[in-house]
Amino acid sequence: MRLLLPIIWACLIVLCILALASPPPRITQFRMADIAVSPFLKGFYAPEVATDGTTYRWTSGAAEIRDIDLSTNTIAIWYVTVAGSPQQTLLSLDTLTVQHADQRRYAFLAKPPSWDGVQTLHLETGTFADPHELRQLGVRVVTVSLVNGGRAIPHPFSLATIVFCMLMLACSAWMLGWGWRGVLVASLAMIAAVVCLQLISPRATGLWIRDYARIVLLVPVSVWVLRRWLPMALLTGWASMLALRLWGISGPGFAGHDYEIHLRRLSDFRTGIWTLAAHPYEFGRRESIILPLFYRTADALAGLLGTHLAMHLMIVCAETSIALLVWLMLRRLQVAARTALIAALVVLCMPLSTSVLYWSFMQQICAHLLTFGIAYLTIRRTNRSAWLAGLLLAVVALTHIGETFIAVVWYLAIRLAEPDRFTRPWWLRSLPALMAGVAVLPLYWTFLGRLGASGSPIVQPTSHDILQQMLVAFTVGLAPLPLLVASIVLVILLWQLPRLTIPWISVVVVFFGVELATRAQVRYLYTGAPLVAVALGWCIAPLWRKGAAGRLLVLLVVAFIAWVSAALWIDAVMGWQKPRIDGLTH
């Protein structure tokens, strides 16, 4: 019963805030040139500009405009401005049907909203074919406005959606051991997010909350599963970061930078082919292959969540979970629990994670998690873990070619660092990896045979420009740590924990040399940045025992890194601000 009190109290606050958040009258503008309106449109082509500077969108004959709001009104009026048509057109706009020819602004009463509070405007016309293109065109819509009259009240469905999201976050806080205060904090955080969205973008809030409700259940379920194996402090940071990143991918109109590329590839793989040819930047514009496993998995999940959420959900879960594997690796190497915890939290909060999620290197993000899984299983040095590592190597080899090279080098470096190397048990533990390599070799055979077929030499001369570019990449990839600090903590970790550091850093050294000689960019800094994060955590962990001042300093370091990462993510989602990509292309 006590658990219900803060939730009920928070729900009452939501009711009051939403009742006051939409004072009459409220005007929702849909400017056709604005990319932010795209999630609310259906049956429209891309925006265009007329010779007089007017921006508009053509309809395809049957089009819809949706207004998804948290509140509802008894009276609503649509205002639709339609540009002149090259021929007389019968135009149907919900409750109004007209013969349209010249540019006009139509005003008419809106139909009552649907049961879930969605106000929809339907536009239907005949179509004609432009002789200069293949599209079937309807009419050119310039602007649309929806004016709500009367005092708005929260819609029951929208309110129930908000309460559900609050309940999921509150349950997560309760299972994390936060107690009543934690439940209240989680509820208030959800209220604050809704209020901020209402103030910044009232039109987007309703759709944002509904998409978030479709995936937020993942947070409490994951906490319930993982709390048996992970410390609560790490799980708290992980759940908080996961909730924030899920909130970001739920944003209307948000799509990672390369999302459209992955969407086209997904469509190609649906035809039944197993590999695609491409010329990505990773290999100096040389011919490469795109592997199918990520797209097959995303396509299966898309039937449940839709393609956009399915693909982004996979990479968010993968990227956020790398810190958990780092913690397991450190504990396996007998690192103290507090040191492993602080190091894993720094890994979790590295800003490079935000950049990779925004730029949507989707295949590599998912394969990257598996690479860390391979490293952890190899460190365990058991027969069972050897077979699991071999299986994951095959999975990575079916997902991303660059990450396959990284995984293989890291695996070999760990194996060569083992004290029983070249003995009979050592060779037996190597057998699964060899079998995985033989199994996937046919996929790579054509690629390996055509490495130099593009006419570009494999080995290229080193220049000042490439060295400067690589220096910038290191600066961006390890941010917010300065390069000098990163170097110092890395040397300390190398001295204190060579069994972990030498194999891990060898990946960076090997591919640094590969890039220097061939310009083949395999994004090795994406692997190196977590190692620097571990080194920083190792160096600041002893400060925790130095009293309140030491603990405050540790918390400030972790909080600062987390703040930089969160700020980049919020700017990318809500402000369309691109994070720097340098650390991801090298």
Secondary structure by P-SEA (a helix, b strand, c coil): cccaaaaaaaaaaaaaaaaacccccbbbbbcccccccccccccccccccccccbbbbbbcccbbbbbbccccccbbbbbbbbccccccccccccccccccccbbbbbbbbccccccbbbbbbbbbbbbbcccccccccccccbbbbbbcccccccaaaaaaaaaaaaaaaaaaaaacccaaaaaaaaaaaaaaaaaaaaccccaaaaaaaaaaaccaaaaaaaaaccccccaaaaaaaaaaaaaaaaaaacccccccaaaaaaaaaaaaaacccbbbbbcccccccbbbbbcaaaaaaaaacccccaaaaaaaaaaaaaaaaaaaaaaaaaaacccaaaaaaaaaaaaccaaaaaaaaacaaaaaaaaaaaaaaaaaaaaccaaaaaaaaaaaaaaaaccaaaaaaaaaaaaaaaaaccccccaaaaaaaaaaaaaaaaacccaaaaaacccccccccbbbbcaaaaaaaaaaaaaaaccccaaaaaaaaaaaaaccccccaaaaaaaaaaaaaaaccccccaaaaaaaaaaaaaaaaaacccccccaaaaaaaaaaaaaaaaaaaaaaaaaaccccccccccccc
